[in-house]
Amino acid sequence: MKRSGPTGKAPYTHGVRDETDTNPAVHRAVILARGLGTRMRRTDDSAQLDDKQAAVAASGVKALIDVGRPFLDYVISVLADVGVTEVCLVIGPEHDVLREYAAATSGGRVTVTTAVQAQPHGTADAVAAAREFAGDQRVIILNSDNYYPREALAALAAAPGSALVGFDRDALVAGSNIPAERLRSFALVSADEHGHLRDIVEKPDEETLAAYGDEAPISMNAWLFTPAIFDACARIEPSVRGEFEIIDAVRLLIADGQSVTVVPSAVGVLDMSSRGDVAAVQEALAGIEVRL
């Protein structure tokens, strides 16, 4: 698809279903936890981590860093808050610690299982690993190193068909631990006049940033997919980086005539990418109740 500038905000009301909406409720979510944690492994003398946090950071399994309790506890708890009852962690074959975490966490409000992505071949390859888990149901797909507030996930779960949360830039700056300069490298979302995804531009250059303007929503990889995504993941070619990218699978869905709703959200998202993020994330989550 051709890149194009943004239109106005998508005409979607947060968390409200049209009475004629026949989309079934969303009860399954996939959390992509296969990442290598390269940034988290880097030592940052300015990051004040305790010994336990430092040990987990060195392993690269950033989703298990203790920020009052394991970061994944917060991610899974808020999914349960919006109706998710089954969670699948996509992990690497070496991630025994995540298998143990899934077994220990499962059995309360959510059942937690794992699926293995044999090699880190990209986000579409990671999503494809959860095909059996998803079955014939729609699934929420999230990063393991982001905490998405309930409002955003509730609106996503209420959307028809497939959808993506488009986050407001100013709200992200105000409510996240992500500085404005860092946000400039995040993917920009373009929606058409009906509030459907037109394209996503990853790592936008200065010319693209200027063309889209400050009102363009930002993608934080909070997706809702129908089962059609798995066939799309199987049909794409590797990107110039040699990886199978989820956005290429989404572009294929759109080319096939399927709509992807852009759900606007004016809330912050917590990002746990590096050691320097840990203290701010821990402070922000201090008042959040976790129920697993």
N, C-alpha and C positions, 0 to 999 in steps of 0.2 A: 504494500500500500504506500501511497505517497504521503510524505509528511505534510502537515498543514497546521496552520495556527488554530488556537482554541476558539470555541464559541462561548456563549454564556453558560452559566452553571446549569447542570442537568436538572430537569424538572422532576425531582424525586423527593418525596417526603420521608424523613427519617423514621424508620421503624413502623411504617403504616402500610398495611396491605390493602389493595383494592378489594372490594367485596367479591369481585368476579375472579380474583386470582386463584388459580387451581394448583399452583406449585405446592408440592408437599413441604412440610416443615423440614428443616435441616438438622440432622442428628449426628452427622459424622464430620470429623475434621482431621486434616493431615498437617502435621508440623514437620517442616523440613529441617532435620537436625544432622544432616550428613556433612555439612561444611567442615573445612579443615581448620577453621579458627586461626588463620594465619595472623591476622591483626592482633587477636587476643594473646597469642603466644609471645609477641614482641614485648620485651621488657621496657617499661616506662618508669624511670626513677621518680617521676612526679606523681605516679599513681600509688595511693596509700592502700595496699591490700594486706589483709592479715594472712597468716601462713596458710590457712585452709583455702582462702580465695586464690592466693598465688599458685598453689598446687593445682587447682582445677584450671586456672587460666593457662598454666604451662601445658596442660594436656590438650588444650584447644576445644574442650567440650564446654563452651561458654554458657550454654543453657542451664548447666547445673551449678553455676557459681552461686554461692550462698549470699543472698542479699536480704537476710532476715530468715529466709528459707530458700531452697533452690529456686532459681528464676523461673524454671518451667512450671513450678507449682502455681505461680501467678498466671501464667499464660493459659494453663489448662483450667484453672478455676473460673476465669472470666468466660471461657468457652462454655463451661457448664452453666454459667449464669444465663446464657442466651439459648439454652436448650440442647446443646451438644451432649450426647451420652456416650459416644465412642470416639476415641482419639487414636490415631496411628502416628508413631514417630518414625520417620524415614531416617535410617542410620547407616553407618558403614559396618562392614563385617567385623571390624575390630572393636566396636563400641559395646563391649560387655557391660560397662557401667550404665549405659542407657537401657539395656535390656533389664538390668536389675532394678533400675528406677521405674520402668514401666510395670514390672511385676509388683513392686512395692506400692505403687500409686493406685493401681487398678482395684476396683471393688467398691468404691464409694459412689459418688455421683456419676463417675465416668469409668468406662472400661478402657484401659490403655494397652495397646499392643505395638509391635514394631514391624517394619518392613525394611528389607536390606537393599540399598543401592550399592552394587558391587564395586563400582568405581565412580569417582566424582566427575561425571561427564556432563554436568549442567543441570539446570533447574527442571527442564522438561523430562530429563532422564530420572530425576528424583521423584517427580510427580508420577511418572509411569510405574515406579516401583510400588505404588500404593493402589494399583488398579484392582487387585483382588479384594483389598479392604473396602474400597469404595462400592464395588458391585454396581447395582443399577440405581444408586442414589446420588443426589447432589452432595458435594463435599466442599467445605471451607478449606482453603489452603493458606497456610501462614508460615512466615519465617520463625525459627526457634529463638532468634536473638532480638525479637521485638515484642513489646507489650502493647497490645491494642486495646484501648478503652472499650467498655461495654457498649457505649452508644454507637460506636463505629461498627462493632461486630453485630449488634442487633439490627442495624440498618442493612448490613450486608446480608444477613440471614433472611431478611424479609423481602429482598429483591427477587424479581422473577428470573427464571432461567439462570444464565451465567452472569456474573457481575464482578466489579472491581471497586474498591473504595478509592475515591479521589480526595486526597487530603488537602485542606486549605493551607497555603504556605504560612500565612501570618499565625494561624492557630498552632501550627507545628513549631514555629519559633517560640511562641509564648508558652506552650504547654509541654514541650519536649526537652530532652537534654541535648538536642542537636542544634549546633550554632547555625546561623543563617548562611555563612559561607560554605559550610559542609552541605547544606541543603541544595546549593546551586549545582551540585553534581548528581542529584537524585533525578530519577526518571520523570519526565513531564507527560501529562495525559491530555489528549485531545478528544473531545466529545462532539458529536454532531448535534443538530438542533433538537433531536429527540432524546438526548441524554445517553446515547449509545457510544461506546468506545469507537473512535476512529483510528487512533494509533497511540503508541507510546514511544517516546524518544528517550533512550537511555544515554546517560552521560552527555547531556546537551552541551554544545559549544556556545560561545558568547553570542553568535549570530542567532542561534536557535532560541536561546533565553530571551533575547530582545524581541524576536518575532512572536513568541508565545505570550510574553508579558507576565507580570506578577500575579495575575488572576488564574493562570493555568494550574489545575490541580496537580498534586504530586502523588506518584504511586509508591506505596510502602509494601507492595507485594501481599496485599490482603485480598484474596480471590474467593469467589464462589463459582464452582464449575458443575455442569451437567456431565454425565458419563462420556459425552462426545469428546471431551478433552483428551481422553486416553488414545483414541484412534488418531487424533491430530498429533499427539506427541510421537506416535509411531511413524508418522508420515513425513516429518520434517527432516531437513538435512542439517549437518553441523554448521554453526555460525563461523564467522571469520576467526573466532577464538578457538575453534575446534570443539565447541560444546553444543549440546542440544538445549536451546533456550526456550523457556516457557512463553515468552512473548512471541516467538515465531510460531508456536502452536496456536496461540490466541489469534494471530493474524490469519492463520489458515482457517480457523473456525469462522472468522468474519468473512473471509473470501468465499466460504461455503454457504454464506447466507444466514449465519447465526448471529444474533445480537448479544452484545455484552454490555449490560447496564453500568454506567458510571454512577456510583453512589457517593454524593458529596458528604464530606464530614469535616466539621470545624473543631477538631480535638487534637491533642498532642499524642505522640507515640514515643514510648521509651525505647532507646536503641542500646543494645549491649554488644557492641562490636569490638571494643578495645578495653584495655585495663583502665584507661582514663575515664571510661563511662561508668564504672562500677559504683563509685561513691554517689554520683548523682542519681543513678537508678535506685540504689538502696534507699536514699533519702525520699525519693518520690513515691516509693512503694510502701513506706513505713506505715501508712494508715490504711492500707488496702487489706480487707478481710479475705482470707483464702479458705475455701471449702472444697475439698476434693471428694 
